[in-house]
Amino acid sequence: MAAAAAGQAGARILVIDHAEKPGKKILISGGGRCNFTNNGTGPENFLSENPHFAKSALKRYTQWDFLALVERHGIAWHEKTLGQLFCDGSARQIVAMLLEECRRGGVEIRLSTAIGEIGHADGMFRVACASARQLVIATGGPSIPKMGATGIAYDIARRFGLDVVSPRPALVPFTLGQDDALFKAIPGVAFPAVARVGDMSFPEAALFTHKGLSGPAILQVSSYWSPGEPVSLCVLPDANGVLRAARQDMPRAHLKAVLSRHLPARLAEAMSSRIGLGREMGNCSDAELSDAAEMLTALTFRPTGTEGYAKAEVTAGGISTAVLSSKTMEARDVPGLYAIGEAVDVTGWLGGYNFQWAWSSGVAAGRAVAERAKAA
Protein backbone atom coordinates (compact mmCIF):
# COMPACT_ATOMS: atom_id res chain seq x y z
CA MET A 1 0.00 0.00 0.00
CA ALA A 2 2.84 2.38 0.83
CA ALA A 3 4.66 1.45 -2.36
CA ALA A 4 1.58 1.99 -4.52
CA ALA A 5 0.82 5.38 -2.94
CA ALA A 6 4.41 6.58 -3.35
CA GLY A 7 4.85 5.17 -6.84
CA GLN A 8 1.63 6.64 -8.17
CA ALA A 9 2.68 10.01 -6.72
CA GLY A 10 5.86 9.91 -8.79
CA ALA A 11 8.50 8.32 -6.56
CA ARG A 12 10.73 5.49 -7.76
CA ILE A 13 10.01 2.56 -5.42
CA LEU A 14 11.56 -0.83 -4.73
CA VAL A 15 9.83 -3.38 -2.46
CA ILE A 16 12.12 -6.00 -0.91
CA ASP A 17 10.43 -9.10 0.51
CA HIS A 18 12.08 -12.24 1.86
CA ALA A 19 8.97 -14.30 1.07
CA GLU A 20 8.60 -16.21 -2.19
CA LYS A 21 5.21 -14.64 -2.89
CA PRO A 22 3.61 -11.36 -1.79
CA GLY A 23 0.81 -10.92 0.71
CA LYS A 24 1.00 -14.31 2.40
CA LYS A 25 -0.79 -13.13 5.55
CA ILE A 26 -3.47 -11.51 3.43
CA LEU A 27 -4.07 -14.82 1.66
CA ILE A 28 -4.85 -16.72 4.87
CA SER A 29 -6.93 -13.98 6.50
CA GLY A 30 -10.66 -14.27 7.03
CA GLY A 31 -10.74 -17.96 6.20
CA GLY A 32 -9.25 -17.14 2.79
CA ARG A 33 -11.73 -14.35 2.05
CA CYS A 34 -9.86 -11.48 3.74
CA ASN A 35 -11.66 -9.31 6.27
CA PHE A 36 -10.11 -6.31 4.54
CA THR A 37 -11.58 -3.52 6.70
CA ASN A 38 -14.38 -2.64 9.10
CA ASN A 39 -17.02 -0.03 8.36
CA GLY A 40 -16.95 1.12 11.98
CA THR A 41 -13.22 1.83 12.12
CA GLY A 42 -12.21 4.63 14.49
CA PRO A 43 -9.29 5.44 16.80
CA GLU A 44 -11.14 3.85 19.74
CA ASN A 45 -10.69 0.43 18.08
CA PHE A 46 -6.92 0.49 18.58
CA LEU A 47 -4.46 -0.07 21.42
CA SER A 48 -1.30 2.00 21.76
CA GLU A 49 0.73 3.73 24.44
CA ASN A 50 -0.47 6.86 22.64
CA PRO A 51 -4.20 6.32 21.92
CA HIS A 52 -4.27 9.47 19.76
CA PHE A 53 -1.47 8.48 17.39
CA ALA A 54 -3.62 6.59 14.87
CA LYS A 55 -6.14 9.41 14.42
CA SER A 56 -4.29 11.31 11.70
CA ALA A 57 -3.64 8.41 9.33
CA LEU A 58 -7.09 6.88 9.86
CA LYS A 59 -8.77 10.20 9.14
CA ARG A 60 -6.81 10.90 5.97
CA TYR A 61 -7.28 7.43 4.46
CA THR A 62 -10.50 5.88 5.73
CA GLN A 63 -12.24 2.53 5.44
CA TRP A 64 -14.46 4.13 2.80
CA ASP A 65 -11.39 5.08 0.75
CA PHE A 66 -10.20 1.49 0.77
CA LEU A 67 -13.68 0.19 -0.01
CA ALA A 68 -13.83 2.53 -3.00
CA LEU A 69 -10.52 1.04 -4.20
CA VAL A 70 -11.94 -2.46 -3.82
CA GLU A 71 -15.00 -1.50 -5.85
CA ARG A 72 -12.92 0.19 -8.57
CA HIS A 73 -11.22 -3.17 -9.06
CA GLY A 74 -14.58 -4.90 -9.37
CA ILE A 75 -14.14 -7.02 -6.24
CA ALA A 76 -17.47 -8.18 -4.85
CA TRP A 77 -17.77 -7.94 -1.08
CA HIS A 78 -20.22 -8.47 1.75
CA GLU A 79 -20.65 -7.30 5.32
CA LYS A 80 -20.74 -9.82 8.14
CA THR A 81 -21.37 -9.16 11.81
CA LEU A 82 -20.08 -6.07 13.61
CA GLY A 83 -19.17 -4.17 10.43
CA GLN A 84 -16.67 -6.71 9.10
CA LEU A 85 -16.19 -6.52 5.32
CA PHE A 86 -15.07 -9.60 3.36
CA CYS A 87 -14.47 -10.53 -0.26
CA ASP A 88 -17.27 -12.62 -1.77
CA GLY A 89 -14.59 -14.56 -3.57
CA SER A 90 -10.99 -14.90 -2.41
CA ALA A 91 -8.30 -12.99 -0.55
CA ARG A 92 -6.24 -13.47 -3.70
CA GLN A 93 -8.30 -10.64 -5.19
CA ILE A 94 -6.98 -8.19 -2.60
CA VAL A 95 -3.37 -9.24 -3.28
CA ALA A 96 -3.94 -8.94 -7.02
CA MET A 97 -5.46 -5.49 -6.51
CA LEU A 98 -2.47 -4.28 -4.50
CA LEU A 99 -0.03 -5.67 -7.06
CA GLU A 100 -1.93 -3.94 -9.85
CA GLU A 101 -1.83 -0.67 -7.90
CA CYS A 102 1.93 -1.11 -7.56
CA ARG A 103 2.23 -1.83 -11.28
CA ARG A 104 0.39 1.41 -12.03
CA GLY A 105 2.93 3.21 -9.89
CA GLY A 106 5.90 1.61 -11.62
CA VAL A 107 6.90 -0.19 -8.42
CA GLU A 108 9.56 -2.90 -8.63
CA ILE A 109 9.06 -5.88 -6.30
CA ARG A 110 11.88 -8.28 -5.44
CA LEU A 111 10.77 -11.49 -3.76
CA SER A 112 12.86 -14.20 -2.08
CA THR A 113 15.41 -11.53 -1.19
CA ALA A 114 17.26 -11.66 2.12
CA ILE A 115 17.33 -8.34 3.94
CA GLY A 116 20.72 -8.78 5.59
CA GLU A 117 22.48 -5.88 7.26
CA ILE A 118 21.11 -2.41 6.68
CA GLY A 119 23.66 0.31 6.09
CA HIS A 120 23.20 4.04 6.48
CA ALA A 121 25.74 6.64 5.49
CA ASP A 122 25.78 10.00 3.71
CA GLY A 123 22.00 10.15 3.84
CA MET A 124 21.61 6.84 2.01
CA PHE A 125 20.11 3.56 3.24
CA ARG A 126 21.58 0.36 1.82
CA VAL A 127 19.53 -2.84 1.85
CA ALA A 128 20.15 -6.05 -0.11
CA CYS A 129 22.45 -4.44 -2.69
CA ALA A 130 20.06 -1.53 -3.22
CA SER A 131 20.36 2.04 -1.96
CA ALA A 132 17.88 4.86 -1.47
CA ARG A 133 17.40 8.06 0.47
CA GLN A 134 14.25 6.72 2.13
CA LEU A 135 13.41 3.42 3.78
CA VAL A 136 10.00 2.20 4.95
CA ILE A 137 9.81 -0.57 7.56
CA ALA A 138 6.69 -2.54 6.59
CA THR A 139 7.69 -5.95 7.91
CA GLY A 140 4.88 -6.53 10.41
CA GLY A 141 5.39 -8.33 13.71
CA PRO A 142 6.39 -11.88 14.71
CA SER A 143 2.85 -13.29 14.85
CA ILE A 144 2.28 -16.44 12.75
CA PRO A 145 5.97 -17.35 12.29
CA LYS A 146 5.07 -20.28 10.01
CA MET A 147 4.23 -17.62 7.41
CA GLY A 148 7.77 -16.27 7.69
CA ALA A 149 6.98 -13.52 10.18
CA THR A 150 9.88 -12.29 12.33
CA GLY A 151 10.75 -9.46 14.68
CA ILE A 152 13.08 -7.83 12.15
CA ALA A 153 11.19 -4.53 12.44
CA TYR A 154 12.40 -4.19 16.02
CA ASP A 155 15.99 -5.04 15.06
CA ILE A 156 15.94 -2.33 12.40
CA ALA A 157 14.38 0.16 14.81
CA ARG A 158 17.02 -0.49 17.47
CA ARG A 159 19.74 -0.26 14.81
CA PHE A 160 18.65 3.36 14.33
CA GLY A 161 18.07 4.12 18.00
CA LEU A 162 14.27 3.99 17.91
CA ASP A 163 12.47 2.90 21.08
CA VAL A 164 10.43 -0.31 20.97
CA VAL A 165 7.42 -1.00 23.20
CA SER A 166 7.79 -4.61 24.38
CA PRO A 167 5.97 -6.76 21.81
CA ARG A 168 3.52 -9.45 22.89
CA PRO A 169 1.04 -11.79 21.19
CA ALA A 170 -2.42 -10.25 20.72
CA LEU A 171 -5.74 -11.55 19.47
CA VAL A 172 -4.55 -14.90 20.80
CA PRO A 173 -6.17 -17.90 22.56
CA PHE A 174 -5.63 -18.45 26.28
CA THR A 175 -4.25 -21.58 27.91
CA LEU A 176 -5.83 -22.93 31.09
CA GLY A 177 -4.36 -25.08 33.88
CA GLN A 178 -5.50 -28.22 35.65
CA ASP A 179 -7.89 -26.26 37.86
CA ASP A 180 -9.98 -25.76 34.72
CA ALA A 181 -9.72 -29.33 33.39
CA LEU A 182 -13.52 -29.51 33.52
CA PHE A 183 -13.74 -27.04 30.64
CA LYS A 184 -10.69 -28.25 28.69
CA ALA A 185 -12.54 -31.57 28.57
CA ILE A 186 -15.24 -30.08 26.32
CA PRO A 187 -13.19 -28.86 23.31
CA GLY A 188 -15.13 -27.58 20.36
CA VAL A 189 -18.03 -26.23 22.42
CA ALA A 190 -18.84 -22.73 21.18
CA PHE A 191 -21.40 -20.36 22.67
CA PRO A 192 -22.35 -16.67 22.73
CA ALA A 193 -20.75 -14.89 25.67
CA VAL A 194 -19.50 -11.59 26.99
CA ALA A 195 -15.78 -11.83 27.77
CA ARG A 196 -14.28 -9.33 30.20
CA VAL A 197 -10.78 -8.31 31.26
CA GLY A 198 -10.60 -5.34 33.59
CA ASP A 199 -12.83 -2.61 32.17
CA MET A 200 -12.94 -4.08 28.65
CA SER A 201 -15.73 -6.41 27.56
CA PHE A 202 -16.66 -7.92 24.20
CA PRO A 203 -19.94 -9.71 23.35
CA GLU A 204 -19.10 -12.36 20.76
CA ALA A 205 -18.63 -16.11 20.54
CA ALA A 206 -16.34 -18.00 22.92
CA LEU A 207 -14.94 -21.48 22.44
CA PHE A 208 -13.33 -24.09 24.68
CA THR A 209 -10.29 -25.90 23.27
CA HIS A 210 -8.02 -28.72 24.39
CA LYS A 211 -5.63 -26.06 25.66
CA GLY A 212 -8.05 -23.48 27.02
CA LEU A 213 -10.16 -20.65 25.63
CA SER A 214 -10.57 -19.19 22.15
CA GLY A 215 -13.23 -17.62 19.92
CA PRO A 216 -13.70 -13.97 18.89
CA ALA A 217 -14.70 -12.68 22.34
CA ILE A 218 -11.63 -14.29 23.90
CA LEU A 219 -9.26 -13.07 21.20
CA GLN A 220 -10.56 -9.54 21.70
CA VAL A 221 -9.94 -9.41 25.45
CA SER A 222 -6.54 -11.14 25.09
CA SER A 223 -5.09 -7.91 23.71
CA TYR A 224 -5.89 -6.20 27.02
CA TRP A 225 -4.85 -9.08 29.29
CA SER A 226 -1.79 -9.12 31.57
CA PRO A 227 -0.32 -12.34 33.03
CA GLY A 228 -2.04 -13.29 36.29
CA GLU A 229 -5.14 -11.24 35.53
CA PRO A 230 -8.55 -12.97 35.65
CA VAL A 231 -10.79 -13.38 32.62
CA SER A 232 -14.55 -13.69 33.12
CA LEU A 233 -17.31 -14.94 30.86
CA CYS A 234 -21.01 -14.20 31.05
CA VAL A 235 -22.54 -17.37 29.61
CA LEU A 236 -26.16 -16.72 30.63
CA PRO A 237 -27.03 -13.00 30.92
CA ASP A 238 -30.38 -13.39 32.69
CA ALA A 239 -29.19 -16.25 34.89
CA ASN A 240 -30.93 -15.00 38.01
CA GLY A 241 -34.30 -14.76 36.27
CA VAL A 242 -33.83 -18.11 34.52
CA LEU A 243 -33.01 -19.97 37.74
CA ARG A 244 -35.82 -18.43 39.78
CA ALA A 245 -38.32 -19.15 37.01
CA ALA A 246 -37.07 -22.74 36.88
CA ARG A 247 -37.56 -23.13 40.63
CA GLN A 248 -41.15 -22.04 40.14
CA ASP A 249 -41.93 -23.91 36.91
CA MET A 250 -39.59 -26.94 37.13
CA PRO A 251 -39.25 -27.63 40.87
CA ARG A 252 -38.21 -31.27 40.41
CA ALA A 253 -35.59 -30.53 37.72
CA HIS A 254 -31.87 -30.43 38.44
CA LEU A 255 -29.62 -27.57 37.37
CA LYS A 256 -28.14 -29.47 34.42
CA ALA A 257 -31.60 -29.92 32.89
CA VAL A 258 -32.40 -26.24 33.33
CA LEU A 259 -29.12 -25.07 31.81
CA SER A 260 -29.46 -27.47 28.88
CA ARG A 261 -32.39 -25.38 27.73
CA HIS A 262 -30.13 -22.34 27.34
CA LEU A 263 -26.58 -23.64 26.79
CA PRO A 264 -24.91 -26.34 24.69
CA ALA A 265 -25.38 -29.68 26.45
CA ARG A 266 -21.73 -30.25 27.30
CA LEU A 267 -21.35 -26.72 28.62
CA ALA A 268 -24.51 -27.13 30.69
CA GLU A 269 -23.05 -30.28 32.21
CA ALA A 270 -19.70 -28.62 32.94
CA MET A 271 -21.36 -25.57 34.47
CA SER A 272 -23.64 -27.65 36.70
CA SER A 273 -20.57 -29.57 37.89
CA ARG A 274 -18.66 -26.33 38.56
CA ILE A 275 -21.60 -24.81 40.46
CA GLY A 276 -22.22 -28.02 42.42
CA LEU A 277 -25.90 -27.48 43.13
CA GLY A 278 -26.94 -31.08 43.68
CA ARG A 279 -30.56 -30.80 44.83
CA GLU A 280 -33.76 -30.27 42.88
CA MET A 281 -34.49 -26.67 41.90
CA GLY A 282 -37.53 -26.50 44.17
CA ASN A 283 -35.34 -27.15 47.19
CA CYS A 284 -32.75 -24.45 46.43
CA SER A 285 -32.61 -21.31 48.54
CA ASP A 286 -32.46 -17.75 47.23
CA ALA A 287 -28.82 -17.55 48.31
CA GLU A 288 -27.90 -20.72 46.41
CA LEU A 289 -29.61 -19.47 43.28
CA SER A 290 -27.88 -16.10 43.60
CA ASP A 291 -24.47 -17.79 43.91
CA ALA A 292 -25.21 -19.97 40.88
CA ALA A 293 -26.39 -16.96 38.88
CA GLU A 294 -23.22 -15.05 39.74
CA MET A 295 -21.08 -17.88 38.40
CA LEU A 296 -23.13 -18.04 35.19
CA THR A 297 -22.78 -14.30 34.61
CA ALA A 298 -19.12 -14.07 35.70
CA LEU A 299 -17.49 -17.46 35.14
CA THR A 300 -13.90 -16.62 36.09
CA PHE A 301 -10.65 -18.14 34.84
CA ARG A 302 -7.01 -17.30 35.50
CA PRO A 303 -5.23 -18.25 32.29
CA THR A 304 -1.79 -19.82 32.61
CA GLY A 305 -0.74 -17.91 29.51
CA THR A 306 -1.52 -17.67 25.81
CA GLU A 307 -0.76 -19.85 22.81
CA GLY A 308 1.89 -17.33 21.79
CA TYR A 309 2.91 -15.89 18.45
CA ALA A 310 2.19 -19.18 16.67
CA LYS A 311 -1.55 -18.64 17.13
CA ALA A 312 -1.68 -14.86 17.58
CA GLU A 313 -3.51 -12.93 14.87
CA VAL A 314 -1.31 -9.88 15.47
CA THR A 315 1.44 -8.48 17.67
CA ALA A 316 0.78 -5.75 20.23
CA GLY A 317 3.55 -3.30 21.05
CA GLY A 318 6.25 -2.48 18.52
CA ILE A 319 8.12 0.61 17.39
CA SER A 320 7.16 3.39 19.77
CA THR A 321 4.81 6.04 18.43
CA ALA A 322 6.75 8.56 20.48
CA VAL A 323 9.58 8.45 17.93
CA LEU A 324 7.34 8.76 14.86
CA SER A 325 5.33 11.50 13.18
CA SER A 326 1.63 10.62 13.25
CA LYS A 327 1.16 12.46 9.95
CA THR A 328 3.96 10.91 7.90
CA MET A 329 5.06 7.86 9.98
CA GLU A 330 8.64 9.15 9.66
CA ALA A 331 11.13 8.74 12.50
CA ARG A 332 11.63 12.15 14.07
CA ASP A 333 15.39 11.75 14.55
CA VAL A 334 16.21 9.70 11.44
CA PRO A 335 15.15 11.60 8.31
CA GLY A 336 13.96 9.28 5.56
CA LEU A 337 13.16 6.33 7.85
CA TYR A 338 9.50 5.32 8.24
CA ALA A 339 7.60 2.58 10.07
CA ILE A 340 4.05 1.45 9.31
CA GLY A 341 1.45 -1.21 10.02
CA GLU A 342 1.90 -3.92 12.60
CA ALA A 343 5.56 -2.97 13.08
CA VAL A 344 4.32 0.10 15.00
CA ASP A 345 2.80 0.18 18.49
CA VAL A 346 -0.75 0.41 17.13
CA THR A 347 -2.89 -2.72 17.41
CA GLY A 348 -6.47 -3.07 16.22
CA TRP A 349 -9.38 -5.11 17.45
CA LEU A 350 -10.38 -8.29 15.67
CA GLY A 351 -12.57 -7.65 12.65
CA GLY A 352 -10.60 -5.89 9.87
CA TYR A 353 -9.17 -3.07 11.96
CA ASN A 354 -5.54 -4.16 11.63
CA PHE A 355 -5.81 -4.27 7.85
CA GLN A 356 -7.26 -0.76 7.87
CA TRP A 357 -4.34 0.44 9.97
CA ALA A 358 -2.01 -1.13 7.40
CA TRP A 359 -3.76 0.67 4.53
CA SER A 360 -4.00 4.01 6.34
CA SER A 361 -0.46 4.08 7.72
CA GLY A 362 0.86 2.80 4.40
CA VAL A 363 -0.77 5.60 2.46
CA ALA A 364 0.45 8.18 5.00
CA ALA A 365 4.05 7.01 4.60
CA GLY A 366 3.77 6.54 0.84
CA ARG A 367 2.55 10.07 0.27
CA ALA A 368 5.27 11.46 2.54
CA VAL A 369 7.94 9.47 0.68
CA ALA A 370 6.75 10.92 -2.61
CA GLU A 371 6.72 14.47 -1.26
CA ARG A 372 10.25 14.13 0.09
CA ALA A 373 11.43 12.61 -3.19
CA LYS A 374 10.00 15.56 -5.13
CA ALA A 375 11.66 18.02 -2.77
CA ALA A 376 15.03 16.32 -3.30
N, C-alpha and C positions, 0 to 999 in steps of 0.2 A: 504493500500500500504506500509506503514511504517512497519507494523507488518509482512507482507509477506517478505519484504526485510531483516529485522532483523532475522526472524525465519529461513529463508533459508540460512542465513550466520552463523547459529549456535547458536543464542541467544534463551533463553527461554522467550517466550512472552505471555502476557495476555492482551487482549483487553476488556475494560470495556465500555459498552454502555447502556445508560438509555432507549433507544428505545426497542420496542418489536421485531423488526426485523432490520437487518443491511441494510445500504445503502438506506435509505428512500428517500433522496434527489436525489440520482442517478436514482431511479425508476421513478420519475416524470419528469426527465430532457428530453429536446428535444422532448416533446410530447409523452414521453414513449419510445423513441428510443435512447436516450442518445447521445448527441453531445459530444463524449468522448475526442476529442482533435481537434486541428486545424493544418493543414499541413504547415501553415505559421507562427507558433509560434516563437516569438523572444522577447527579453527584452523590445522592444519598444511597445509591446502590453499590458504593465502592468503599473499601477499607484502605486506609493509608495513615501514616503518622501525621500527614497534613491533609485533612479531609476536604480542603478547598482546592487542592492542586489540580484535580481532574476537571474542574469547572470550565476552564478556558478552552481546552481542546474539545471537550464534549459539546460545548456550545457552538463552536465554529465548524465542526463537522459532526452532524447529528445522525441519529438512527434513520431519520427520513432521507438524509443525503445518501446514505449507503443503500437504503431500499430503492431509491430512485436509480442508482447505478445498477442494482440487480435487475430492475424492470427494463432499463435500457438494453440490457443484454438478453432480454427475453426469457429470463429464468422465472418459472412459475414457483409460487411460494404459498404457504398457508400459515395461519396463526394457531398455535396450540394454547395451552393454559398459561395464564399469568403473563400474557404479552409476548411469548416466545415465538419467533419467526423462523420457519424451516423451509428448505427447498422441497418442492413436491417430488423432485427427482432425486438427484445425487449431489453430495458435497463436491464431487468432481467438477460440477458446474461453477462453483465459486472459485476453485483453483484456476479453471480455464478462464474465467472472467478476469481474475487478477493478472494472469499471464498475458492476456490480450491487452489489458490496460498498460502493462509494462512494454509490450511490443509497440503500442501507439506512442509511447514516450521514448522509444529508441533505447530501452534499457537492455544491457547485456547481463545475462545470468550464467554464472559458472557453478555447476553442481559437482559433487564428489571432490570438493577442494578443501584440503586441510587449512585451517586458519593459521596455525603456527604462532610464532612470536610476532607481536605487533610493534613496529618501530615508529618513532616520532621524532623528527628533527627538522629544523628549518621550516617549520609550519606545515610539514608534510607527514601524513600517516602512511605507513607501509605495511601492507597485509598481503600475504600469499603472492608475492612477486608483483603486486600492483601498488600504485601510490596515488594519493589524492589529498587535497587540502581539507576534505571533510570526511568524517567517518560516523556512521549511524550503527549503534549497537541494537540489533533487532533479533537477538538470539533466544528470547524467552527465558524460562526458568528450568530447573531440573526435574519438573514433574513429567511422568511417563518416560523414564529413561530408555525403555525398550524401543521408543521411537527415535532415539538418538539425542534426546534432550540432555543437556549438561548445565553446569553452573558457570560456563565460560563468561557470561555477562559480568559476573562479580569479579572474576579474575581480571578482566579488562578494566573494569571500574577502578579496582585497587591499583592496577598498574599506573593509572593516571591520577591517583590520590583522591578518588571519589568515595565518599562514605557509602556503606552498604548496611541497610537495616536487615538484621538476621533473618535469612529466609527460612520458611517452614512450609510443610505441605498444607494445602487448603482445599476446600471442597473434597474432603477425603473421608472414607469410612472410619469408624471407631473400632477398636478392639476391646473386648470385655474379658474379665478374669473369671476364675472358678466360682466366685460368689454369684455370678450371673449365668451359671451353666444351664439353669432352667430355660433361659431364653435362647442361648446358643444352640439348644437342642431342638429348636423349631426353625431351622434355616429355610428361607424362601417365603416365610409368612410376611406379606405386605399389608399395610393398613393405613387409613388416613389418620394423621396425628398432628399435634402442634408440638414441635421440638423447641426447647428453650435452653439457652446458656446465658446466665447473667440477665441482662435486660433485653436480650435479643430473642425473638421467637419467630418461627416460620411454620405456617400451616400447609403442609404438603404430605406426601406419602413417606412412611418410614418402612424399614425392612430389616428383619433379623437375618443374620448370616452365620455361617459356621464360626466365624471369628468375632462377630459382635453386631454392630449396628451400621446400617447404610440406608439408602433411599434419599430422595431430594431434600426432605426436611432435615435429615441428619447431616448431609453434605453442607447445607447452608450454615447450620450452627457451628460446624467444625472450624470454619474460618475465624470464629470468635472465641474458640475454646483455648484454655491454657491447661497444661498438665496438672492433674489433681482436682480440677474443677468438676462439679457435678453437671450432668446433663439430665433434663427431665422431659418426659413425654406425657402429653394428655391424650389418652387413648379412647376416652369416653367423656365428652364434654359435659353432658348433663347426668353424670354418674349418680349424683345424690337423688335427683328426681327419679331416675330409672330404678334404683334400688328400693326406694320407698314405695314406688308404685308396685314393684314386684312383691314386696312384703304384703301389700294389700290384695293384689290380684292373683299371686302365685304363692300362697303361704307355705305350701308343702314342697316347693322347688328348692334346689340347692343353687348356690351362686354360679356354678359352672353352667347350668342350664339357662339361667338368666342372661349371663354374659354371651352365651352362644347366639342369642338373638340379635346381638349388636356387634360382635367381633368375630373374626375368623375362628373356627373351632379350636385350632391348636393354641391360638393366643388366649382364647377364653379359658382353656384348661390351664395354661401356664399362669395366667393372672389369678385364677381361683386358688391355685397352689401357693402362689406368692402371698396372697391375702390371708389364706388359712382360715377362712370362715366355714367351719365344718357343719354347722347345724342348718336346719331348714330356715328359709327366709322369714317365715312367720314367727320364729323364735329369736330373731336377732334384735338387739336393742338399738336405739337411736345412735348411741355412741359407736357401736360396732359398724353400723351402716355408714356413719360419717367417716370413720377411719378407712373403710373400704373405698368410699368415694374419693377420699383424698389421694389414695394410691392410684386410682384409675385416672385421676386428673393431673397427677404429678408423679408418675412412675419414675423413680430416680435411679440413675446409674452413675458410677464413677469409672469412666473408661481407663483402661491400663495404658492406652496410647492410641495411635492411629495406624493405618496400614501404610503410611509413608508415601514417599514420592512415587512409588510404583503404581499406586492406585489413586493418587491425587489428581484432580482435574487441572489444578493450577498451583502456582507457588505464591504464597503471601510473602511480604517483605521484598527486598531487592534494593536496587540503586536508590539512594535516598533522594526524595524530592527536594530536599533542602539545597542540593547542589545543582539543581536543574532549573531552567526557565520553564514556567508553566505554559508560556505562549509558544515557544519554539522547541522545547525539549532539549535545548543545548546546555552543556555543562558550563556553569558560570565562569569557572576558572580555567577551562581548557577550550579555547575558541575552536570551533569546527568539530567538536565531539558531541554526539547526541545519543540519547537512550530513549527507547520507546517500548510500548507493550508490556508484556509480563516481566521483562527485565527490570522494570521500575517498580518502586513500592506503591503500586496502585493495583488493587485486587477486587474484581467484581463478584457479585453474587452469581449463583448458578442461573442459567437461563438466557445466555447470549450476551451478557454484559461484558465479559472479558474480550469477546470478539469486537464489540463496539469500541472498547478502549484501544484495542489494536488498530482499528481503522482510524479512530479520531487522533490518537497520538502519532500514528504513521503519517497522516496528512499534515499535521502540524509541523513535524520535523521535515517532511518532504518539501513543503512550501518554503520553510526557512532555508533549507539547503539550496534551493533554486535562487532565492533572493541573494544569499551570500555569494553564490557563484556568479550571478550577474554583476554584483558590486565589484567582484575581483577582476 
